[in-house]
Amino acid sequence: MKKNILVVDDSALMRRVMCDIINSDGTFQVTDTCRDGLEAYEKLKTTRYDGVVLDVNMPRMDGLQLLEQLQKDRIRANVVMVSTLTDSREADVTILAMERGAIDFVAKPTNIIEAKGEAFKRQLLGILNAVLATQKTAGGIRVAAKPAAKAPIMRKATGGKNKLVALACSTGGPKALQSVIPFLPKELDAPVVLVQHMPPGFTKSMADRLDDLSKIRVKEAEHGERLQKGCVYIAPGGKHLKVAKTADGNNSIVLDDATPAIGGLKPCANLMYDSLTASSYDEIVCVVLTGMGADGTNGILSLGRSKPIRVIAQNEETCVVYGMPKAIYEAGVVDEVVPLDEVAQTITKNVGVK
């Protein structure tokens, strides 16, 4: 049975384009469209949809106001936002939308040529498929993950003093991070480097919002800055983040704009983990949260052959998309599988406080 989708956008042209894209996939069908949040609210009060594709800027009731109203009335909906990249304010609103219950977002095309292009189609259908594929087991019997493979030979953490936390996430990550980063102590005895798959512009808004919510310092990473304990460094969208050992034995951020996207990903978690093999850290705590695909697994496997590591994965039940944590679990190197609300305390337990 096809999954029913509601499309909400004030542009008739964008509604038509998104309907055509969604209906082109045999998994979905657009069963309703709305011109603004008020129309959508009336629909959602009486009709259950498998997914909602929601514009941010609309008259009468915008996307954020709709999410607030749904939250207030306890109306559940799987919402994917459509947000433009050209407006920093809209990036801020998109991050807030994920606090209000949106699962993820896609970048809105700036013109009709882009809207009808393959990149937007691939992005929209990719997120819908990733997010809604997990809904089929909701309320029913979950399909068990394949048992973890026999663990490859890895150098396991032994209590080294100079530690780093390296975290990776994708679909569902911006919302998940709000259940992790604000619960890390200000005195965390390690820096945190973080790759969240996001386009340019949004990572700065996400970093600023997390910094507002957290005791620990959170910032978008800058090229050349030295890693400090008690600080979270988020890879900027559109640039790979690497860590390099400095001449005096410390470690600094390297932002790589020249290397192309890997598997469509920039930043790419595999590159971040690979770079840590040459760092001066005694021990790396690798954390993998919700996300589609398997980014991070190969990098962690490579890192574990040269550095002592400890691997923490989010459990299936609390993931929006059980892709990245499943991949590293099935590789056989996960030390702890924990629900989202226990990730922060598990990180703290493994690195300690100053």
Secondary structure, 3 states (H helix, E strand, C coil): CCEEEEEECCCHHHHHHHHHHHHCCCCEEEEEEECCHHHHHHHHHHCCCCEEEEECCCCCCCHHHHHHHHHHCCCCCCEEEEEECCCHHHHHHHHHHHHCCCCEEEEECCCHHHHCCHHHHHHHHHHHHHHHHHHHHCCCCCCCCCCCCCCCCCCECCCCCCEEEEEEECCCHHHHHCCCHHHCCCCECCCEEEEECCCCCHHHHHHHHHHHHCCCEEEECCCCCECCCCEEEECCCCCEEEEEECCCCCEEEEEECCCCCECCECCCHHHHHHHHHHCCCCEEEEEECCECCCCCHHHHHHHHCCCCEEEEEECHHHCCCECHHHHHHHCCCCCEEECHHHHHHHHHHHHCEC
